[in-house]
Amino acid sequence: MSAESTGSRGFTYWRLRFRAWRRSRPFWAGLFTMFGGVPIAYLPYADVRLGNLTIAMATTAGAGSLIIGVLLVTLGMTMWFHTVVRVFAGVAAIVLALVSLPVSNIGGFLVGFLFALLGGALSISWMPGPPPSKAAKHGVNTAQVGDDADPYMEEPRPDEGSDPNVTETTAHADGGRNSAG
């Protein structure tokens, strides 16, 4: 293979693809929510062996802990692959984290509780970025174009008329009739 061939996609290509995928969704919110679900689901079924002594963490609410943990992992995946319902998934993750406190060993010894709470909060607060401008799509640096405008500012609307008392709600209050004629 020559240095100019594109037959093999290298590490940089996949890293950039992953970065673009990660930035288009609440990635860290989903990851923290899934990390929170693992200790909540696992710890009630875990046992620790110290020589001949076995310490079991089993509680009467083991099934509830398993359900909460699996739901948190599912909500984390939902945050990644269905970003439209990210607010619902975040609220559900926070509620499940709060429910895990009395149900599953103080929310997985507070580790699972804190991760799920943080993931739910990040999911609720995440918002997609503004779409890239035409110049950025074509690889032109916007600093070269001279566009110093804030990308979050709204475009100015054309004036509805010369009357300063006319607002957007009163401009069409005449039922669609033209007031000039």
N, C-alpha and C positions, 0 to 999 in steps of 0.2 A: 504494500500500500504506500502511496506517495503522501507527502505532507499536504497536498491540496485536495485529496479525495475526501468525500464526506460519507463513506460507506459505514463507518462506525461512529455511533454517537457516544461521546465521552462523558466523563463524570460531570463536567461543567454544564453540558446540555441538560442532564437530568436534574442537577441542582437548581438551575434556573427555572425549569418547568415546575419543580416542587415549590420553589419560592413564589412563583406566580399563582399556583394553586392555593398555597397557604395564605397568601394575602387577599384572596378573593372570598374568604369565609372566616368565621370566628374559630380559627384553628386552636389557639391556646385555651379558649373556653371549653371546647370539646375535649381536649387532652386532659385538662384539669378535672373535668367532670368524670371522665373515664378512670383517671387515677383515683378519684374519690370513691368510685363504685367498687374497686377491687378490694380494699381492706374491709369495707362494710360487708361485702359478700363472703370474704374468705375467713376472717377472724373468728366468727362463731363456730366454724367447722375445723379450725386448726387445733392441733395438739402439739405440745412441746415435750420432748423427752430429755430428762436429766438423769442419766444412768438407768436405774430401774424404775424411776418415778415418772409417770406420765401426767402432765397437766393438760386438761381439756378445757377449752374455752366455750364449750357448748352451752347454749342457753335454751330456754323454752321458746324463744322467738327466732330460732334458727331459720325457719322457712321465710319469715318476714324479712330477715336480714338478706337472705339470698334474693328475694324478689326486689328489694330496694337496690341492692348492688347491681343486679342485671338491668333494672330500669335505668339506673344512672349511666351504665355503659351504653345502653341503647340511646339515651338522650344525648350523650356525647357524640355518638355516630350521627345522630340526627342533626346536630349542630354543624357537622362537617358537610353532610351531603344534601341537606334540605335547609338552606340558609333562610328561606322565607319564614319558617316557623321558629326562628332562633329565640324570639322573645318568649313564646310559649315554653320552649324547651328550657330556657333559663329559669323561668318561674317554677316549672315543675322540678327542676334540679334543686332549687333552693328549698322547696317544700319537702322533697324527699330527704334532703340533708337534715332538715329540722326534725322530720319524723324518725330519722335514724338515731337520734340522740337517745330516746327512751327504748327503742326497739332493739338496736344491735350494739351492745357493749359500748355505750356512749359514742355512737357514731363511728365505730372502728377506732376506738381510743383517740378520738378527736382528729385523727389524721384524715380519715375518709370524709368526715364532716367538713373540715376546713377546705379540703380540695374541692369537694362538690359545691360548697358555698361560693368559693372563689370562681369556679367555672360557671356557675349559674349567673353570678353578677357580671362576669365578663361577657357572657352571651347576651344578656339584656342590654348592655351598654355598647356592644359592637354595632357598627354601622358601615355599610359599604362605602368606599371612597368615591370621589367624583369620577365620572368617565374621563378617560384621557382625551385631550384635545386632538384636533386633526394634525397639528404640528408634531405632537408627541408620537402619534401613530406612525408618522412617516420618518421618525428619527431626527427631527429638527429640534434643536435646543430652543426652548421658548425664550431664553435670555437673548439669543441672537435675533429673534423675531422682534423683540422689544415689547412683548406683552407683559407688562408689570401688573396687570389687574389681578385681584384676588380671585382664585378659582371658585370660591364659595359664595361670591357676591352674585345677586340676581342681575339679570340683564335689565337695563332700564326700559320701561314701557313707553310707547309713543303716547303723546298727550291725547286725551279724549276730546279736548276742545279748549277754547280760550277761557272758559269759566273756571275760576280756581275752586269753586265750591262743588264741582262735579267730582265725585269719587267713583271707584269701580262699581260700587253697589248702586249709586244713583245715576250712573250713566245710562243704564238700560231700564230705569224705572218708568219711562214713558210708554212701556209696552211695545217697544220696537218702532214707535213712530219717530220720525226725524223732527227734532224741535226747531230746526232752522226753516223748515218749509212746510 
